[in-house]
Amino acid sequence: MKNLHLFFLFFILVFISPISSLAQKPQGDDSDCIVCGEATYKVTKISGPSLVTEKFQTYLTSAWAYSERYVWSETTTTTLQIAGGATFDITEAIKNQLNLSWSKSKSYSVAIQIPADKNKYSKLGLFGDFNKYYVKVVKDKFGQETTSHHDAYEPTSTHYLKVVYKN
């Protein structure tokens, strides 16, 4: 009987303990962290806003083409841009803590005709005016702080549709 108890004790220690500890392992991006959890962010505005005009946002047409005009009647949307290698978490912290707008849209209900040079490759581009902020972000994860600096471009409601030519 004593051997049977020892066998069960051995079985529990060898097989059950590792399985239960695996099941309790916290989820996160640090697979071998001792105490895992979320990082906190502190965003400090160093300067801004300063107006940046006619900043490129995106192309509205996908291919380079020879075209004599572009016709546009859809909605355009400019979005928040964070420079300096910001991760999604840092972008969200900057947006939320500085209370910045994520996007601004403008609808064109009447078709707009934009002339272009038909002898050159071109695309239709979306540009916008942005409020630029220079910010410092301190990420704290269990006492380990990392600091980064970023330019944050908050969209305004001013949009430009411009023909861009291939060099």
C-alpha positions as CSV (number, residue, x, y, z in Angstrom):
1,M,0.0,0.0,0.0
2,K,2.9,2.3,0.8
3,N,4.3,1.7,-2.7
4,L,0.9,2.6,-4.2
5,H,0.9,5.9,-2.3
6,L,4.4,6.7,-3.5
7,F,3.5,5.9,-7.0
8,F,0.5,8.3,-6.9
9,L,2.7,11.0,-5.3
10,F,5.3,10.5,-8.0
11,F,2.6,10.6,-10.7
12,I,1.2,13.9,-9.4
13,L,4.6,15.5,-9.1
14,V,5.9,14.4,-12.5
15,F,2.8,14.6,-14.7
16,I,0.2,16.8,-13.1
17,S,2.3,19.7,-11.7
18,P,3.9,20.6,-15.1
19,I,0.6,20.4,-16.9
20,S,-1.2,22.7,-14.3
21,S,1.7,25.2,-14.4
22,L,1.5,25.3,-18.2
23,A,-2.2,26.0,-18.0
24,Q,-1.6,28.9,-15.6
25,K,1.1,30.5,-17.7
26,P,0.0,34.1,-18.5
27,Q,-0.5,35.2,-22.1
28,G,1.5,38.0,-23.5
29,D,4.4,38.8,-25.7
30,D,7.1,38.0,-23.1
31,S,6.9,34.2,-23.2
32,D,9.3,33.7,-20.3
33,C,8.4,36.6,-18.1
34,I,8.1,36.1,-14.4
35,V,5.3,38.6,-13.8
36,C,3.5,39.5,-17.0
37,G,1.1,42.3,-17.7
38,E,0.3,45.4,-19.7
39,A,2.7,48.4,-20.1
40,T,1.6,51.9,-19.2
41,Y,2.4,54.9,-21.3
42,K,2.9,58.5,-20.4
43,V,2.7,61.0,-23.3
44,T,4.1,64.5,-23.0
45,K,3.6,67.1,-25.7
46,I,6.9,68.9,-26.2
47,S,5.7,71.3,-28.9
48,G,2.8,72.0,-31.2
49,P,0.4,72.3,-32.7
50,S,2.1,73.8,-35.8
51,L,0.3,73.7,-39.1
52,V,1.8,71.6,-41.9
53,T,0.1,72.3,-45.2
54,E,-0.4,70.0,-48.2
55,K,1.2,66.9,-46.6
56,F,0.9,63.8,-48.7
57,Q,-1.5,61.2,-47.4
58,T,-2.1,58.5,-50.1
59,Y,-2.7,57.8,-53.7
60,L,-6.3,57.6,-54.8
61,T,-5.5,55.8,-58.0
62,S,-3.4,52.6,-57.9
63,A,-1.5,52.6,-61.2
64,W,0.7,55.1,-63.0
65,A,-1.2,56.2,-66.2
66,Y,-1.2,58.6,-69.0
67,S,-4.3,60.7,-68.3
68,E,-5.5,64.1,-69.4
69,R,-7.9,64.4,-66.4
70,Y,-9.1,62.8,-63.3
71,V,-12.7,62.8,-62.1
72,W,-13.4,62.5,-58.4
73,S,-16.8,62.4,-56.6
74,E,-16.1,60.2,-53.6
75,T,-15.3,60.8,-50.0
76,T,-11.6,61.3,-49.0
77,T,-10.3,60.6,-45.5
78,T,-7.1,61.8,-44.0
79,T,-5.9,59.9,-40.9
80,L,-3.6,60.4,-37.9
81,Q,0.1,59.7,-38.7
82,I,2.8,59.0,-36.1
83,A,6.4,59.2,-37.3
84,G,9.4,57.6,-35.6
85,G,8.6,53.9,-35.7
86,A,5.6,54.1,-33.4
87,T,3.8,50.8,-32.6
88,F,0.0,50.5,-32.5
89,D,0.1,50.8,-28.6
90,I,2.2,54.0,-28.8
91,T,-0.1,55.5,-31.5
92,E,-3.2,54.7,-29.4
93,A,-1.5,56.3,-26.3
94,I,-0.6,59.5,-28.2
95,K,-4.1,59.7,-29.7
96,N,-5.9,59.1,-26.4
97,Q,-3.7,61.1,-24.0
98,L,-3.5,64.2,-26.3
99,N,-7.1,63.8,-27.4
100,L,-6.3,63.9,-31.1
101,S,-8.6,63.1,-33.9
102,W,-8.1,59.8,-35.6
103,S,-9.4,60.9,-39.0
104,K,-11.2,63.6,-41.0
105,S,-13.4,63.0,-44.0
106,K,-14.6,65.2,-46.8
107,S,-17.3,64.3,-49.3
108,Y,-17.4,65.5,-52.9
109,S,-21.0,65.3,-54.0
110,V,-20.4,67.0,-57.3
111,A,-17.8,65.4,-59.6
112,I,-14.5,67.3,-59.7
113,Q,-12.5,67.3,-62.9
114,I,-8.7,67.7,-62.3
115,P,-6.6,68.3,-65.5
116,A,-3.4,66.4,-66.0
117,D,-0.6,66.3,-68.5
118,K,-1.5,63.3,-70.8
119,N,2.2,63.0,-71.9
120,K,3.4,62.1,-68.4
121,Y,2.7,59.2,-66.1
122,S,0.5,60.4,-63.2
123,K,-1.6,59.4,-60.2
124,L,-4.2,61.3,-58.3
125,G,-2.9,62.0,-54.8
126,L,-4.7,63.0,-51.5
127,F,-2.9,65.7,-49.5
128,G,-4.1,67.4,-46.4
129,D,-3.3,70.0,-43.8
130,F,-2.2,68.6,-40.4
131,N,-1.6,69.9,-36.9
132,K,1.9,68.6,-36.0
133,Y,2.9,67.8,-32.5
134,Y,6.3,66.6,-31.2
135,V,5.8,64.2,-28.3
136,K,7.7,62.2,-25.8
137,V,6.4,58.7,-24.9
138,V,7.6,56.9,-21.7
139,K,6.6,53.2,-21.7
140,D,6.8,51.6,-18.3
141,K,6.6,47.9,-18.0
142,F,7.2,46.8,-14.4
143,G,9.7,49.5,-13.6
144,Q,11.6,49.2,-16.9
145,E,11.2,52.5,-18.7
146,T,11.9,53.2,-22.4
147,T,11.6,56.6,-23.9
148,S,10.8,57.5,-27.5
149,H,10.1,60.7,-29.4
150,H,7.6,61.0,-32.3
151,D,6.0,63.5,-34.6
152,A,2.2,63.2,-34.5
153,Y,0.2,64.6,-37.4
154,E,-3.4,65.2,-36.6
155,P,-5.6,65.6,-39.6
156,T,-7.7,68.8,-40.2
157,S,-10.7,69.0,-42.5
158,T,-8.7,70.6,-45.3
159,H,-8.0,68.2,-48.1
160,Y,-6.3,68.6,-51.5
161,L,-6.7,66.5,-54.6
162,K,-3.5,66.9,-56.7
163,V,-2.0,65.2,-59.7
164,V,1.4,63.6,-58.9
165,Y,3.8,63.0,-61.8
166,K,6.3,60.1,-62.0
167,N,9.9,61.3,-62.1
